[in-house]
């Protein structure tokens, strides 16, 4: 999972996102508009790969199963 934020966000907010991303395994990407009209994306923190916890996944799926397969 990644969070994408503008590159011109306040530095203290980017620092907090950096710390949270590293702690929780969430990726952080900043973007900036290029003068030529495109966008530039910079990966600040790479997301850590996580396998789902099947106990919680199955438990939560049972809560919404009737809505998904009605």
C-alpha positions in Angstrom: 0.0 0.0 0.0 1.2 3.5 -0.8 0.3 7.0 0.1 0.8 9.6 -2.6 1.2 13.2 -1.4 2.3 16.5 -3.1 6.0 17.1 -3.0 5.4 20.7 -1.9 3.7 19.5 1.3 5.1 20.9 4.5 8.4 19.3 5.4 7.3 18.4 8.9 4.3 16.5 7.5 6.5 14.7 5.0 8.9 13.7 7.9 5.9 12.4 9.9 4.7 10.3 6.9 8.2 9.1 6.4 8.4 7.8 10.0 5.0 6.3 9.9 5.7 4.6 6.6 8.8 3.0 7.8 7.2 2.0 11.1 4.0 0.5 9.5 5.4 -0.7 6.2 3.3 1.8 4.1 5.0 3.3 1.1 5.2 7.0 0.6 5.4 8.6 -2.8 5.6 12.4 -3.6 4.6 13.9 -6.9 5.4 17.2 -8.5 4.1 18.8 -11.7 6.8 19.1 -14.4 7.1 22.3 -16.5 6.5 20.3 -19.7 3.0 19.3 -18.3 3.8 15.9 -16.9 4.3 14.7 -13.4 7.3 13.4 -11.6 6.9 10.8 -8.9 9.5 10.0 -6.2 9.4 7.0 -4.0 10.4 8.2 -0.5 9.6 4.9 1.4 9.0 1.6 -0.2 6.1 -0.5 1.1 6.8 -3.7 2.9 5.2 -6.8 1.5 2.7 -8.3 3.9 0.7 -11.4 3.7 -2.9 -11.1 4.9 -3.9 -12.5 8.3 -6.3 -15.1 7.1 -8.1 -15.3 10.5 -9.1 -11.7 10.3 -9.7 -11.7 6.6 -12.2 -14.6 6.9 -13.8 -13.1 9.9 -14.4 -9.8 8.2 -15.5 -11.5 4.9 -18.2 -13.3 6.8 -19.5 -9.8 8.0 -20.0 -8.6 4.4 -20.5 -11.9 2.5 -24.3 -11.4 2.2 -23.8 -8.0 0.7 -21.2 -9.2 -1.8 -22.9 -12.2 -3.0 -26.6 -11.2 -2.8 
